[in-house]
Amino acid sequence: MLLLIYLFLLFLLVGVIAKLMGALVNYSKIGVWDFSWAEIVDMLPGVFAYAIPTGVGVWIQSWLKNRKESGQGN
């Protein structure tokens, strides 16, 4: 569960940084600041869509590795 929280926060941080960089480029070119809380809220479904499958995949790989190392995989 903690892995999913960490991945959610990581993907949210990366998304916010990317949106902020895009807003800075937009502001420097045309002088319009286009960054708001609404854009961050709009990112949440995408963050969940990336974080949940990634977290589940990492958990499954870890489980399979532990199973193989303990000899239960035969």
Contacts in CASP RR format, 6 or more apart in sequence:
PFRMAT RR
TARGET T0000
AUTHOR 0000-0000-0000
METHOD contacts of the structure
MODEL  1
MLLLIYLFLLFLLVGVIAKLMGALVNYSKIGVWDFSWAEIVDMLPGVFAY
AIPTGVGVWIQSWLKNRKESGQGN
3 55 0 8 1.000
3 58 0 8 1.000
3 59 0 8 1.000
4 51 0 8 1.000
4 52 0 8 1.000
4 55 0 8 1.000
7 50 0 8 1.000
7 51 0 8 1.000
7 54 0 8 1.000
7 55 0 8 1.000
7 58 0 8 1.000
8 47 0 8 1.000
8 48 0 8 1.000
8 51 0 8 1.000
10 51 0 8 1.000
11 46 0 8 1.000
11 47 0 8 1.000
11 50 0 8 1.000
11 51 0 8 1.000
12 40 0 8 1.000
12 43 0 8 1.000
12 44 0 8 1.000
12 47 0 8 1.000
15 43 0 8 1.000
15 47 0 8 1.000
16 40 0 8 1.000
16 43 0 8 1.000
19 35 0 8 1.000
19 39 0 8 1.000
19 40 0 8 1.000
19 43 0 8 1.000
20 35 0 8 1.000
23 33 0 8 1.000
23 34 0 8 1.000
23 35 0 8 1.000
26 32 0 8 1.000
26 33 0 8 1.000
26 34 0 8 1.000
27 33 0 8 1.000
27 34 0 8 1.000
67 73 0 8 1.000
END
